[in-house]
Amino acid sequence: RGGKRRQREELYQLSKASRLCVPAMNVNDSVTKQKFDNLYCCKESILDGLKRTTDVMFGGKQVVVCGYGEVGKGCCAALKALGAVVYVTEVDPICALQACMDGFRVTKLSETIRHIDMVVTCTGNKNVVGREHLDKMKNGCIVCNMGHSNTEIDLASLRTTELKWEHVRPQVDHIIWPDGKRIVLLAEGRLLNLSCSTVPSFVLSITATTQALALIELFNAPEGRYKQDVYLLPKKMDEYVASLHLATFDAHLTELTDDQAKYLGISKHGPFKPNYYRCRQTSPHTQNAHKHTDVSNRKYFF
């Protein structure tokens, strides 16, 4: 009756082409996925993955983080906290302004690449680091991907007869130029946090719970509630996932009085934010107000 996938790009492409056969829930852009898996988890796993593969010292290193979405924000915060000098590349002026306000220098990759010690991609795009950038990197530059699949680094341009690949250890390759220059490529451009580090079970619990609730909602929904389209997770579900995990920290929520709830114009049991409230950075797929089901008066399975 419905489907849930984390490959949101493919889902929206199918929906746009009217080729989506079942309703689908976009879990990747849920608040609980974006904030906890993408931001907080990546903040730790970027350091874990780099340490396991290279044992690099972060203090004083010149680092470029490509993309300042939730993953990029986590990576930048972690690297900056350990003393790295962090630059950010961005195409979105809102994200770029956020990076500036957070104390990062926003620049083009081509402007800084010659003196950079480490490049981290976090964009979800393709060929963010191209051959023109790779050729200009200094000897020993570390290149890795935290964003999407293995498309962010132009690997095809590196598989030529003029360049030599040397497999140093698991998940670490040296790409050697004719003049002897080497760059250090991690996980062959695949996701560093999945290939070279671990994901905390607490974060997995949040993400898995979100996915499970999405499936249950699609399964339990009466015929006609969801059409053959892509829907965002109802905000009340996001809040429910968060509430389930508060006990881990012995956290206690403040409860609204009836008068306070009436003043705010909401139910005292939630959802506490309207659908247009932006808890997360808007993605290219959600900024056009894709379907959000009104669940404010619905009785939930939980």
Backbone as CSV, one residue per row, in Angstrom:
resi,resn,N_x,N_y,N_z,CA_x,CA_y,CA_z,C_x,C_y,C_z
1,ARG,0.822,-1.210,0.000,0.000,0.000,0.000,0.856,1.259,0.000
2,GLY,2.040,1.154,0.446,2.883,2.343,0.481,4.329,1.936,0.550
3,GLY,5.212,2.907,0.489,6.632,2.584,0.519,7.417,3.640,1.255
4,LYS,8.527,3.255,1.817,9.419,4.163,2.509,10.825,3.895,2.016
5,ARG,11.515,4.970,1.515,12.894,4.834,1.081,13.663,6.057,1.524
6,ARG,14.956,5.903,1.690,15.771,7.046,2.050,16.380,7.684,0.809
7,GLN,16.200,7.091,-0.365,16.715,7.663,-1.598,15.706,8.685,-2.110
8,ARG,15.675,9.844,-1.456,14.627,10.823,-1.753,14.723,11.347,-3.177
9,GLU,15.945,11.481,-3.696,16.087,12.042,-5.033,15.335,11.211,-6.062
10,GLU,15.503,9.888,-5.994,14.832,9.010,-6.948,13.316,9.083,-6.794
11,LEU,12.862,9.190,-5.546,11.424,9.258,-5.299,10.807,10.507,-5.915
12,TYR,11.448,11.639,-5.723,10.891,12.879,-6.257,10.955,12.912,-7.783
13,GLN,11.982,12.291,-8.344,12.055,12.210,-9.800,10.908,11.367,-10.349
14,LEU,10.625,10.243,-9.687,9.510,9.395,-10.112,8.176,10.119,-9.951
15,SER,8.029,10.847,-8.843,6.788,11.581,-8.607,6.576,12.663,-9.657
16,LYS,7.636,13.374,-9.974,7.546,14.447,-10.969,7.171,13.905,-12.336
17,ALA,7.642,12.693,-12.635,7.347,12.075,-13.931,6.047,11.276,-13.910
18,SER,5.308,11.352,-12.785,4.048,10.604,-12.617,4.256,9.102,-12.774
19,ARG,5.394,8.614,-12.298,5.716,7.196,-12.406,5.765,6.508,-11.045
20,LEU,5.425,7.242,-9.983,5.428,6.648,-8.648,4.162,5.818,-8.476
21,CYS,4.331,4.550,-8.177,3.190,3.617,-8.147,2.491,3.552,-6.795
22,VAL,3.167,3.981,-5.740,2.609,3.887,-4.388,2.924,5.171,-3.623
23,PRO,2.200,5.448,-2.546,2.576,6.569,-1.678,3.929,6.289,-1.030
24,ALA,4.691,7.337,-0.781,6.004,7.181,-0.149,6.198,8.271,0.891
25,MET,6.906,7.931,1.952,7.180,8.878,3.024,8.657,9.271,2.973
26,ASN,8.927,10.560,2.921,10.289,11.078,2.888,10.836,11.147,4.314
27,VAL,11.508,10.088,4.719,12.072,10.023,6.070,13.349,10.847,6.173
28,ASN,14.091,10.935,5.083,15.383,11.617,5.123,15.254,13.085,5.530
29,ASP,14.158,13.725,5.157,13.982,15.135,5.488,13.155,15.355,6.746
30,SER,12.904,14.305,7.501,12.237,14.487,8.790,13.188,15.192,9.751
31,VAL,12.635,15.899,10.706,13.468,16.640,11.657,14.376,15.695,12.436
32,THR,13.821,14.568,12.875,14.607,13.644,13.693,15.748,13.017,12.905
33,LYS,15.578,12.817,11.607,16.675,12.293,10.785,17.708,13.379,10.513
34,GLN,17.253,14.554,10.110,18.166,15.630,9.748,19.002,16.096,10.937
35,LYS,18.342,16.321,12.056,19.044,16.911,13.195,19.932,15.922,13.929
36,PHE,19.488,14.692,14.064,20.231,13.772,14.924,21.178,12.880,14.135
37,ASP,20.721,12.284,13.067,21.595,11.450,12.238,22.551,12.329,11.439
38,ASN,22.024,13.306,10.731,22.853,14.112,9.838,23.747,15.096,10.577
39,LEU,23.246,15.726,11.609,24.035,16.741,12.317,24.882,16.143,13.432
40,TYR,24.234,15.603,14.455,24.971,15.168,15.639,25.810,13.920,15.384
41,CYS,25.281,12.982,14.613,26.049,11.768,14.339,27.264,12.068,13.470
42,CYS,27.072,12.875,12.425,28.191,13.194,11.531,29.248,14.034,12.230
43,LYS,28.823,14.800,13.226,29.780,15.594,14.003,30.814,14.696,14.680
44,GLU,30.400,13.499,15.065,31.320,12.565,15.707,31.980,11.624,14.704
45,SER,31.204,11.156,13.735,31.740,10.130,12.832,32.780,10.670,11.862
46,ILE,32.746,11.970,11.545,33.779,12.532,10.668,35.150,12.410,11.325
47,LEU,35.212,12.688,12.612,36.486,12.588,13.332,36.910,11.135,13.489
48,ASP,35.957,10.278,13.811,36.238,8.852,13.977,36.784,8.260,12.683
49,GLY,36.124,8.554,11.564,36.554,8.005,10.282,37.929,8.485,9.867
50,LEU,38.206,9.765,10.071,39.514,10.310,9.698,40.624,9.762,10.585
51,LYS,40.352,9.608,11.869,41.362,9.069,12.781,41.668,7.607,12.471
52,ARG,40.639,6.820,12.219,40.845,5.397,11.939,41.665,5.182,10.670
53,THR,41.445,6.015,9.674,42.090,5.794,8.376,43.434,6.488,8.233
54,THR,43.588,7.665,8.822,44.809,8.446,8.585,45.570,8.800,9.853
55,ASP,44.916,8.729,11.017,45.516,9.154,12.285,46.027,10.590,12.205
56,VAL,45.324,11.406,11.432,45.737,12.788,11.224,45.516,13.612,12.490
57,MET,46.385,14.597,12.704,46.188,15.569,13.777,45.418,16.747,13.188
58,PHE,44.351,17.174,13.845,43.463,18.183,13.273,43.904,19.619,13.556
59,GLY,44.602,19.828,14.653,44.996,21.181,15.026,45.822,21.860,13.947
60,GLY,45.370,23.043,13.503,46.106,23.818,12.515,45.911,23.406,11.074
61,LYS,45.216,22.309,10.832,45.003,21.850,9.454,44.037,22.795,8.729
62,GLN,44.325,23.029,7.446,43.454,23.829,6.590,42.457,22.878,5.925
63,VAL,41.174,23.050,6.231,40.150,22.114,5.773,39.060,22.860,5.005
64,VAL,38.646,22.287,3.886,37.477,22.790,3.162,36.345,21.789,3.327
65,VAL,35.204,22.263,3.790,33.990,21.449,3.853,33.049,21.962,2.768
66,CYS,32.748,21.109,1.803,31.878,21.491,0.689,30.431,21.202,1.067
67,GLY,29.660,22.247,1.285,28.261,22.092,1.667,28.054,22.404,3.138
68,TYR,27.051,23.243,3.428,26.768,23.621,4.816,25.314,23.324,5.177
69,GLY,24.875,22.114,4.787,23.601,21.607,5.283,23.824,21.019,6.661
70,GLU,22.962,20.124,7.092,23.100,19.557,8.438,24.384,18.740,8.580
71,VAL,24.725,17.946,7.564,25.965,17.164,7.617,27.167,18.098,7.636
72,GLY,27.166,19.087,6.761,28.266,20.043,6.713,28.425,20.807,8.010
73,LYS,27.310,21.191,8.608,27.366,21.909,9.885,28.028,21.050,10.960
74,GLY,27.651,19.772,11.007,28.250,18.881,11.995,29.740,18.707,11.783
75,CYS,30.143,18.511,10.528,31.565,18.332,10.211,32.363,19.586,10.546
76,CYS,31.839,20.750,10.175,32.538,22.007,10.443,32.718,22.233,11.940
77,ALA,31.662,21.995,12.702,31.729,22.211,14.147,32.764,21.301,14.797
78,ALA,32.790,20.034,14.366,33.725,19.074,14.953,35.171,19.429,14.625
79,LEU,35.426,19.754,13.372,36.794,20.069,12.947,37.286,21.372,13.574
80,LYS,36.408,22.355,13.644,36.772,23.633,14.259,37.089,23.457,15.740
81,ALA,36.324,22.599,16.416,36.520,22.382,17.848,37.884,21.785,18.160
82,LEU,38.460,21.063,17.201,39.780,20.459,17.410,40.902,21.301,16.818
83,GLY,40.596,22.537,16.451,41.650,23.462,16.055,41.927,23.573,14.578
84,ALA,41.128,22.930,13.745,41.321,23.058,12.303,40.830,24.425,11.832
85,VAL,41.464,24.937,10.785,41.022,26.172,10.132,40.072,25.753,9.017
86,VAL,38.796,26.077,9.163,37.766,25.512,8.294,37.212,26.554,7.324
87,TYR,37.202,26.180,6.052,36.567,26.969,4.996,35.318,26.217,4.533
88,VAL,34.363,26.948,4.003,33.116,26.352,3.523,32.861,26.792,2.092
89,THR,32.420,25.848,1.251,31.920,26.207,-0.073,30.419,25.953,-0.096
90,GLU,29.682,26.840,-0.736,28.218,26.731,-0.773,27.659,27.356,-2.050
91,VAL,26.523,26.825,-2.514,25.793,27.421,-3.631,24.555,28.168,-3.132
92,ASP,24.099,27.828,-1.938,22.885,28.408,-1.362,23.264,29.626,-0.515
93,PRO,22.765,30.829,-0.854,23.153,32.021,-0.090,22.722,31.979,1.370
94,ILE,21.613,31.290,1.667,21.168,31.197,3.060,22.141,30.347,3.870
95,CYS,22.514,29.196,3.323,23.500,28.348,4.006,24.846,29.058,4.111
96,ALA,25.221,29.775,3.064,26.491,30.504,3.081,26.494,31.563,4.178
97,LEU,25.373,32.264,4.328,25.276,33.281,5.375,25.322,32.645,6.757
98,GLN,24.694,31.477,6.916,24.780,30.754,8.185,26.230,30.416,8.508
99,ALA,26.968,29.949,7.503,28.377,29.602,7.712,29.181,30.824,8.139
100,CYS,28.912,31.966,7.508,29.610,33.197,7.879,29.309,33.575,9.325
101,MET,28.045,33.474,9.710,27.649,33.837,11.067,28.188,32.858,12.104
102,ASP,28.494,31.643,11.673,29.082,30.650,12.574,30.602,30.755,12.630
103,GLY,31.161,31.713,11.903,32.591,31.966,11.993,33.451,31.267,10.964
104,PHE,32.848,30.799,9.867,33.610,30.122,8.824,33.776,31.032,7.611
105,ARG,34.896,30.881,6.937,35.156,31.649,5.723,34.524,30.929,4.543
106,VAL,33.609,31.599,3.844,32.956,31.014,2.676,33.737,31.410,1.433
107,THR,34.127,30.421,0.662,34.981,30.660,-0.492,34.663,29.668,-1.592
108,LYS,35.220,29.888,-2.759,35.130,28.900,-3.831,36.262,27.893,-3.662
109,LEU,36.004,26.656,-4.024,37.028,25.624,-3.879,38.266,25.963,-4.698
110,SER,38.061,26.528,-5.869,39.188,26.866,-6.745,40.075,27.956,-6.156
111,GLU,39.538,28.756,-5.234,40.302,29.855,-4.651,41.243,29.398,-3.541
112,THR,40.932,28.289,-2.900,41.703,27.878,-1.725,42.379,26.520,-1.866
113,ILE,42.107,25.807,-2.937,42.492,24.400,-3.016,43.997,24.171,-2.930
114,ARG,44.811,25.119,-3.353,46.262,24.893,-3.422,46.917,24.728,-2.058
115,HIS,46.336,25.318,-1.023,46.978,25.228,0.302,46.180,24.388,1.300
116,ILE,45.185,23.665,0.819,44.298,22.912,1.704,44.898,21.547,2.065
117,ASP,44.744,21.149,3.334,45.233,19.849,3.801,44.178,18.751,3.695
118,MET,42.900,19.144,3.664,41.833,18.155,3.713,40.580,18.719,3.044
119,VAL,39.928,17.883,2.227,38.672,18.272,1.582,37.595,17.273,1.990
120,VAL,36.474,17.784,2.502,35.350,16.942,2.919,34.114,17.388,2.140
121,THR,33.508,16.482,1.382,32.311,16.838,0.619,31.053,16.425,1.377
122,CYS,30.071,17.328,1.407,28.823,17.084,2.152,27.631,17.669,1.404
123,THR,27.572,17.508,0.099,26.597,18.254,-0.693,25.414,17.443,-1.200
124,GLY,25.586,16.143,-1.433,24.548,15.367,-2.095,24.535,15.566,-3.596
125,ASN,25.554,16.210,-4.131,25.624,16.502,-5.563,26.689,15.628,-6.225
126,LYS,26.951,15.854,-7.494,27.952,15.080,-8.222,29.105,15.978,-8.674
127,ASN,30.299,15.367,-8.740,31.500,16.043,-9.241,31.744,17.393,-8.564
128,VAL,31.553,17.437,-7.259,31.828,18.651,-6.494,33.330,18.920,-6.473
129,VAL,34.102,17.848,-6.355,35.559,17.932,-6.467,35.934,17.322,-7.806
130,GLY,36.310,18.164,-8.752,36.627,17.710,-10.101,38.115,17.552,-10.322
131,ARG,38.466,17.095,-11.500,39.878,16.889,-11.823,40.656,18.199,-11.754
132,GLU,40.002,19.306,-12.122,40.690,20.598,-12.061,41.088,20.954,-10.632
133,HIS,40.321,20.495,-9.648,40.669,20.722,-8.243,41.727,19.723,-7.782
134,LEU,41.561,18.477,-8.180,42.495,17.425,-7.777,43.900,17.706,-8.287
135,ASP,44.006,18.239,-9.489,45.320,18.558,-10.059,46.037,19.644,-9.267
136,LYS,45.276,20.538,-8.644,45.867,21.672,-7.932,46.136,21.384,-6.456
137,MET,45.666,20.244,-5.955,45.881,19.924,-4.547,47.354,19.718,-4.253
138,LYS,47.735,20.052,-3.025,49.128,19.861,-2.653,49.385,18.412,-2.272
139,ASN,50.626,18.046,-2.207,51.016,16.687,-1.858,50.492,16.319,-0.466
140,GLY,49.848,15.155,-0.373,49.361,14.670,0.910,47.964,15.120,1.278
141,CYS,47.301,15.858,0.423,45.943,16.317,0.724,45.004,15.117,0.878
142,ILE,44.181,15.145,1.905,43.217,14.075,2.178,41.870,14.463,1.572
143,VAL,41.261,13.535,0.846,39.979,13.799,0.190,38.980,12.732,0.636
144,CYS,37.824,13.169,1.123,36.810,12.207,1.570,35.408,12.763,1.361
145,ASN,34.435,11.878,1.442,33.044,12.216,1.171,32.164,11.853,2.367
146,MET,31.370,12.808,2.812,30.391,12.564,3.877,28.965,12.797,3.395
147,GLY,28.803,13.039,2.097,27.513,13.504,1.624,26.591,12.484,1.013
148,HIS,26.998,11.900,-0.119,26.038,11.137,-0.904,26.762,10.160,-1.813
149,SER,26.414,8.889,-1.726,26.885,7.860,-2.655,28.394,7.982,-2.875
150,ASN,28.852,7.767,-4.105,30.272,7.943,-4.425,30.430,8.864,-5.629
151,THR,29.522,9.827,-5.748,29.512,10.703,-6.923,30.104,12.083,-6.669
152,GLU,30.356,12.442,-5.433,30.758,13.819,-5.130,32.178,14.129,-5.593
153,ILE,33.020,13.111,-5.625,34.399,13.259,-6.112,34.469,12.616,-7.492
154,ASP,35.030,13.315,-8.446,35.093,12.820,-9.828,36.151,11.725,-9.941
155,LEU,35.775,10.512,-9.563,36.720,9.397,-9.566,37.073,8.948,-10.976
156,ALA,36.140,9.089,-11.911,36.406,8.646,-13.285,37.615,9.361,-13.867
157,SER,37.795,10.617,-13.497,38.926,11.385,-14.031,40.257,10.932,-13.449
158,LEU,40.206,10.161,-12.351,41.439,9.676,-11.723,41.852,8.299,-12.228
159,ARG,40.960,7.634,-12.927,41.272,6.287,-13.427,41.811,6.384,-14.848
160,THR,42.987,6.943,-14.945,43.656,7.107,-16.237,45.036,6.471,-16.175
161,THR,45.632,6.275,-17.319,46.953,5.629,-17.378,48.056,6.501,-16.794
162,GLU,47.849,7.810,-16.766,48.899,8.702,-16.266,48.989,8.701,-14.743
163,LEU,47.919,8.299,-14.075,47.897,8.293,-12.620,47.992,6.869,-12.090
164,LYS,48.732,6.726,-11.009,48.910,5.416,-10.389,48.122,5.356,-9.078
165,TRP,47.413,4.251,-8.879,46.694,4.015,-7.626,47.504,3.053,-6.760
166,GLU,47.724,3.441,-5.517,48.442,2.580,-4.572,47.553,2.331,-3.358
167,HIS,47.171,1.074,-3.162,46.312,0.715,-2.026,47.187,0.594,-0.783
168,VAL,47.025,1.514,0.148,47.900,1.596,1.315,47.409,0.703,2.449
169,ARG,46.133,0.762,2.726,45.491,-0.038,3.773,43.997,-0.053,3.472
170,PRO,43.212,-0.837,4.196,41.772,-0.845,3.929,41.177,0.563,3.959
171,GLN,40.457,0.909,2.912,39.756,2.192,2.756,40.683,3.378,2.516
172,VAL,41.948,3.127,2.250,42.892,4.222,1.995,43.678,3.939,0.717
173,ASP,43.585,4.856,-0.240,44.356,4.762,-1.482,45.143,6.043,-1.690
174,HIS,46.356,5.882,-2.214,47.135,7.031,-2.658,47.011,7.129,-4.173
175,ILE,46.661,8.310,-4.660,46.636,8.570,-6.094,47.906,9.347,-6.406
176,ILE,48.747,8.785,-7.274,50.079,9.339,-7.505,50.143,9.976,-8.889
177,TRP,50.535,11.243,-8.926,50.696,11.989,-10.175,52.084,11.717,-10.773
178,PRO,52.283,12.004,-12.045,53.588,11.755,-12.685,54.758,12.462,-12.002
179,ASP,54.499,13.621,-11.364,55.579,14.346,-10.695,55.829,13.850,-9.277
180,GLY,55.114,12.791,-8.860,55.304,12.223,-7.528,54.314,12.708,-6.486
181,LYS,53.510,13.680,-6.839,52.504,14.173,-5.887,51.492,13.084,-5.564
182,ARG,51.097,13.016,-4.290,50.103,12.039,-3.857,48.931,12.756,-3.187
183,ILE,47.737,12.285,-3.458,46.600,12.673,-2.626,46.083,11.406,-1.951
184,VAL,45.496,11.577,-0.793,45.000,10.447,-0.009,43.482,10.381,-0.176
185,LEU,43.010,9.353,-0.850,41.578,9.173,-1.092,41.027,8.128,-0.128
186,LEU,39.977,8.488,0.593,39.399,7.585,1.585,38.135,6.918,1.051
187,ALA,38.047,5.602,1.264,36.860,4.796,0.938,36.470,4.885,-0.530
188,GLU,37.440,5.179,-1.393,37.185,5.309,-2.836,36.023,6.253,-3.119
189,GLY,35.928,7.301,-2.307,34.902,8.312,-2.523,33.539,7.972,-1.959
190,ARG,33.409,6.797,-1.345,32.127,6.450,-0.726,31.999,7.163,0.623
191,LEU,30.860,6.969,1.270,30.595,7.680,2.513,31.569,7.273,3.617
192,LEU,32.310,8.235,4.109,33.327,7.974,5.123,32.711,7.439,6.405
193,ASN,31.581,8.013,6.820,30.992,7.615,8.101,30.403,6.211,8.066
194,LEU,30.091,5.702,6.876,29.587,4.334,6.768,30.696,3.339,6.455
195,SER,31.745,3.794,5.776,32.820,2.894,5.346,33.951,2.784,6.356
196,CYS,34.204,3.859,7.106,35.424,3.917,7.916,35.184,4.180,9.395
197,SER,33.945,4.312,9.806,33.682,4.557,11.223,32.382,3.870,11.615
198,THR,31.984,4.064,12.830,30.762,3.436,13.328,29.682,4.492,13.545
199,VAL,28.457,4.029,13.685,27.329,4.914,13.979,26.781,4.527,15.349
200,PRO,26.684,5.469,16.285,26.196,5.138,17.632,24.804,4.514,17.593
201,SER,24.584,3.540,18.452,23.299,2.842,18.475,22.148,3.782,18.827
202,PHE,22.430,4.825,19.605,21.376,5.773,19.978,20.834,6.496,18.746
203,VAL,21.740,6.910,17.870,21.316,7.583,16.639,20.579,6.611,15.730
204,LEU,21.077,5.381,15.653,20.386,4.370,14.850,18.976,4.129,15.377
205,SER,18.818,4.179,16.687,17.497,3.995,17.278,16.541,5.097,16.831
206,ILE,17.020,6.339,16.821,16.181,7.461,16.392,15.772,7.299,14.932
207,THR,16.750,6.995,14.076,16.461,6.861,12.650,15.554,5.669,12.373
208,ALA,15.838,4.536,13.014,15.026,3.335,12.795,13.596,3.537,13.292
209,THR,13.446,4.238,14.410,12.108,4.523,14.920,11.331,5.397,13.942
210,THR,12.010,6.391,13.392,11.369,7.266,12.405,10.922,6.476,11.185
211,GLN,11.783,5.585,10.710,11.435,4.769,9.544,10.270,3.828,9.857
212,ALA,10.306,3.235,11.044,9.243,2.301,11.423,7.889,3.005,11.518
213,LEU,7.881,4.194,12.107,6.623,4.935,12.225,6.089,5.350,10.858
214,ALA,6.999,5.660,9.943,6.567,6.011,8.586,5.872,4.826,7.924
215,LEU,6.444,3.647,8.095,5.836,2.440,7.525,4.481,2.140,8.164
216,ILE,4.415,2.272,9.488,3.164,1.999,10.194,2.079,2.979,9.761
217,GLU,2.466,4.252,9.612,1.496,5.260,9.180,0.951,4.940,7.792
218,LEU,1.821,4.564,6.867,1.364,4.230,5.516,0.492,2.979,5.523
219,PHE,0.859,2.017,6.358,0.099,0.763,6.411,-1.286,0.969,7.025
220,ASN,-1.358,1.784,8.076,-2.616,1.975,8.799,-3.537,3.014,8.167
221,ALA,-2.990,3.831,7.275,-3.793,4.917,6.701,-4.961,4.366,5.892
222,PRO,-6.157,4.927,6.057,-7.307,4.476,5.258,-7.104,4.794,3.783
223,GLU,-7.776,4.053,2.948,-7.660,4.231,1.504,-8.005,5.674,1.135
224,GLY,-7.133,6.285,0.362,-7.396,7.636,-0.109,-6.684,8.730,0.654
225,ARG,-6.178,8.425,1.869,-5.470,9.462,2.628,-4.189,9.866,1.897
226,TYR,-3.475,8.888,1.398,-2.241,9.170,0.675,-2.394,8.770,-0.786
227,LYS,-2.041,9.679,-1.667,-2.065,9.388,-3.094,-0.677,8.938,-3.524
228,GLN,-0.494,8.716,-4.815,0.798,8.259,-5.334,1.746,9.451,-5.431
229,ASP,2.265,9.832,-4.274,3.118,11.008,-4.181,4.089,10.816,-3.019
230,VAL,4.955,11.799,-2.821,5.930,11.756,-1.733,5.469,12.702,-0.628
231,TYR,5.436,12.209,0.603,4.946,12.984,1.737,6.047,13.143,2.776
232,LEU,6.032,14.282,3.447,6.911,14.478,4.586,6.293,13.829,5.818
233,LEU,7.144,13.395,6.718,6.667,12.781,7.950,5.862,13.804,8.751
234,PRO,4.652,13.466,9.180,3.868,14.408,9.991,4.653,14.872,11.213
235,LYS,4.548,16.148,11.520,5.345,16.734,12.597,5.070,16.072,13.948
236,LYS,3.830,15.641,14.163,3.510,14.980,15.432,4.300,13.688,15.583
237,MET,4.563,13.019,14.476,5.382,11.803,14.534,6.824,12.138,14.897
238,ASP,7.355,13.205,14.292,8.708,13.647,14.643,8.805,13.915,16.141
239,GLU,7.809,14.609,16.668,7.807,14.926,18.094,7.708,13.661,18.943
240,TYR,6.945,12.698,18.465,6.797,11.440,19.203,8.120,10.673,19.242
241,VAL,8.828,10.625,18.117,10.140,9.963,18.079,11.086,10.617,19.081
242,ALA,11.099,11.948,19.102,11.971,12.660,20.040,11.592,12.358,21.485
243,SER,10.292,12.340,21.771,9.847,12.104,23.151,10.231,10.716,23.645
244,LEU,10.239,9.729,22.745,10.609,8.370,23.136,12.062,8.279,23.601
245,HIS,12.901,9.181,23.103,14.332,9.096,23.408,14.778,10.055,24.511
246,LEU,13.863,10.847,25.032,14.231,11.774,26.099,14.579,11.061,27.400
247,ALA,13.974,9.900,27.627,14.224,9.175,28.878,15.689,8.786,29.024
248,THR,16.388,8.627,27.907,17.814,8.287,27.947,18.605,9.324,28.734
249,PHE,18.171,10.581,28.655,18.878,11.675,29.322,18.185,12.100,30.617
250,ASP,17.185,11.321,31.043,16.391,11.684,32.216,15.840,13.104,32.067
251,ALA,15.387,13.410,30.843,14.842,14.738,30.549,13.345,14.759,30.834
252,HIS,12.859,15.882,31.346,11.450,16.009,31.719,10.850,17.214,31.004
253,LEU,9.849,16.966,30.179,9.209,18.034,29.419,8.300,18.887,30.297
254,THR,8.306,20.179,30.051,7.336,21.078,30.663,6.005,20.933,29.933
255,GLU,4.915,20.890,30.673,3.594,20.747,30.065,2.881,22.099,30.011
256,LEU,2.277,22.381,28.870,1.495,23.605,28.729,0.219,23.518,29.562
257,THR,-0.176,24.631,30.128,-1.495,24.694,30.750,-2.540,24.863,29.642
258,ASP,-3.791,24.624,29.984,-4.862,24.810,29.000,-4.886,26.246,28.492
259,ASP,-4.655,27.186,29.404,-4.673,28.598,29.029,-3.515,28.931,28.092
260,GLN,-2.334,28.379,28.364,-1.173,28.621,27.500,-1.382,28.028,26.111
261,ALA,-1.920,26.808,26.067,-2.172,26.163,24.777,-3.188,26.960,23.961
262,LYS,-4.222,27.464,24.644,-5.232,28.273,23.958,-4.616,29.559,23.427
263,TYR,-3.733,30.167,24.202,-3.062,31.403,23.788,-2.221,31.185,22.533
264,LEU,-1.547,30.034,22.467,-0.710,29.707,21.312,-1.521,29.159,20.147
265,GLY,-2.733,28.736,20.423,-3.576,28.190,19.369,-3.196,26.789,18.952
266,ILE,-2.694,25.997,19.913,-2.287,24.625,19.613,-2.859,23.683,20.661
267,SER,-2.778,22.390,20.375,-3.148,21.395,21.370,-2.025,21.276,22.390
268,LYS,-2.374,21.088,23.641,-1.343,20.960,24.676,-0.551,19.669,24.529
269,HIS,-1.019,18.773,23.680,-0.324,17.515,23.433,0.444,17.525,22.106
270,GLY,0.462,18.655,21.426,1.185,18.764,20.170,0.295,18.510,18.965
271,PRO,0.821,18.710,17.758,2.180,19.178,17.483,2.402,20.607,17.971
272,PHE,3.635,20.891,18.397,3.949,22.167,19.014,4.432,23.216,18.026
273,LYS,4.730,22.796,16.812,5.155,23.727,15.772,4.288,23.522,14.537
274,PRO,3.983,24.594,13.807,3.228,24.443,12.557,4.101,23.810,11.487
275,ASN,3.477,23.318,10.436,4.225,22.646,9.372,5.220,23.566,8.683
276,TYR,4.923,24.872,8.688,5.833,25.793,8.003,7.031,26.186,8.868
277,TYR,7.035,25.776,10.137,8.177,26.071,11.006,9.379,25.270,10.545
278,ARG,10.490,25.942,10.313,11.652,25.281,9.730,12.623,24.842,10.818
279,CYS,12.427,23.630,11.269,13.360,23.050,12.241,14.661,22.668,11.565
280,ARG,14.662,22.579,10.251,15.823,22.096,9.523,16.067,22.977,8.318
281,GLN,17.253,22.846,7.745,17.552,23.519,6.492,16.684,22.937,5.390
282,THR,16.034,23.807,4.616,15.173,23.334,3.545,16.001,22.703,2.444
283,SER,15.621,21.500,2.033,16.321,20.813,0.950,15.693,21.190,-0.373
284,PRO,16.390,20.937,-1.493,15.816,21.237,-2.797,14.502,20.518,-3.031
285,HIS,14.281,19.416,-2.303,13.090,18.613,-2.546,11.922,19.018,-1.665
286,THR,12.185,19.750,-0.573,11.099,20.112,0.331,10.732,21.581,0.246
287,GLN,11.542,22.403,-0.406,11.290,23.830,-0.409,10.047,24.204,-1.214
288,ASN,9.560,23.319,-2.060,8.368,23.602,-2.848,7.093,23.104,-2.171
289,ALA,7.166,22.976,-0.843,5.982,22.614,-0.043,5.368,21.298,-0.491
290,HIS,6.173,20.244,-0.509,5.629,18.927,-0.818,4.676,18.494,0.288
291,LYS,3.925,17.480,0.011,2.767,17.107,0.819,3.124,16.906,2.292
292,HIS,2.357,17.536,3.145,2.456,17.371,4.592,1.052,17.078,5.084
293,THR,0.822,15.949,5.672,-0.522,15.575,6.082,-0.899,16.271,7.378
294,ASP,-2.098,16.845,7.426,-2.594,17.482,8.642,-3.035,16.401,9.623
295,VAL,-2.317,16.315,10.744,-2.616,15.252,11.707,-3.013,15.821,13.063
296,SER,-3.310,17.114,13.103,-3.522,17.766,14.391,-4.699,17.192,15.171
297,ASN,-5.722,16.712,14.463,-6.904,16.191,15.150,-7.044,14.682,15.027
298,ARG,-6.006,14.023,14.580,-6.114,12.587,14.343,-5.670,11.804,15.572
299,LYS,-6.361,10.726,15.852,-5.918,9.810,16.895,-4.855,8.895,16.314
300,TYR,-3.734,8.796,17.021,-2.615,8.019,16.495,-2.595,6.615,17.059
301,PHE,-1.893,5.769,16.344,-1.739,4.393,16.807,-0.970,4.336,18.107
302,PHE,-0.204,5.388,18.427,0.528,5.397,19.679,-0.242,6.184,20.715
